[in-house]
């Protein structure tokens, strides 16, 4: 009896591990992450779901981030309100997590403004 319970618990756990990522990511089975970016850039070129962004500053200068529903330019609908990433030498990395993910139709364009240097990575699912 205990052997059967262990078997069913294992099977249930395995099914959860397969099923949960597809629920979290959107209609597909996984999320994408952009390559590390250091300037404003197009991230996705078709519709999907935005999960979040991680920004690493230079430790001195703040960074302003705008994310647009656009495949090639900093125009159109903003997916999140303008985000000002403050910084210090001991707290250079910050993240903006979106739950549930925000649907975008045209793509993702990230505009960053800073007088220093910045590195960021966007997490998303592309495909509707």
N, C-alpha and C positions, 0 to 999 in steps of 0.2 A: 504494500500500500504506500509506504513512504517513498519507494522507488518511483512509483507512478506519479506521485505528487511532484517530486523533483523533476521528472521528465516534463510534465505539463508546465511547471514554472519556467523551466529552461526554454521550452517552445514558445511560451507567451512572451518571455523577455526578448527572444530573437525576433519575433514578429514585431514587437514594439520598436526595436532598433531599425528595422526595415521601414516600417510605416511612418514613424514620427518625422524623419527628415523630409519626406514628401509633403507632409502636412505643413511643416514650417516653411519650406521653400516656396510654396505656391503650387502651380499646376504641374510642375516637373519634380524630379527627384533630388535636385541639388541646387545650391547657390553658386554663383560665380563671384570671384573677387577680381578687381582690376589689378593690373600690375602697379607697382609703386609709381606714383605720379609726383612731380615736383612743380607743376604749373597748371594753369587752367587747361582742361582737356575734355574731349568727348570720351565717354566711358562705354555707352551702349548705343546701338543704332536702330533698335526696334523696341517694341513694347515689352513690359515685364513688371517686376516687383522690386522696389528698393528696400533693402534690409538695414542699411546703415553705412557709416563712414568712420574711419579712424584717422586722426590727424596727429602728426608729430611735428612740433615747432622747433625752432632753433634755440629755445630756452630764453630768448630775450624779447622777441617781437610777437605780438598777437597776430592772428590770422582770421580774416573774414571769409566765410564759405557760403556760397549760394549754389543750390543744386536745381537745375532746370529740366523740365520734360521737353528736351530738344536733343537731336542727334548731333548737332554741329555748332551750336552757338549759345551764348549766354542771354537768350531771349525766351519769351513764352512763360508758361506756368511754372512757378517755383514749387518744387516738391516738398520743401521744408522752409520754415521761416529763416531769414538770414541768421547765420550762426557765427558769433564772434568767439573764437577759441583763445582764451587767455593763457598765459604761459608763465613759467618760472623755471629756474635751472633744475629744480627738483620735481617738476610736474610738466614734462614736455609733451606727453601723449594724452589725448582725450578722444572719447568715442561718442557718437550719436547713434543710438540704437533705435530701430523703428519696429514696434510690435503692435498690431499686425503690420506687415509690410505695406508700403504705399504703392499703388498701381501707377505705372507710367505708360503712355501710349506711343510716344515718338522716339524715345531714347533717353539717355542721361548725359547732361553736360554739367561739369563741375567748374565753377569759377572761384579761384582763390586769389585773395589780395593780401599782401604782407610786404613790409619793408625789409624783411629778413628772408630766411629760407624755410621751406615747408616740404614735408613728404606726407602723402595720404594714400589710402586704399579704400575703395568703395566695394560694398558687398551687395549683391543683387541677384535676381533671377531674370534671365532674358528669355522671352517667349510667352505668348499669351494663349 
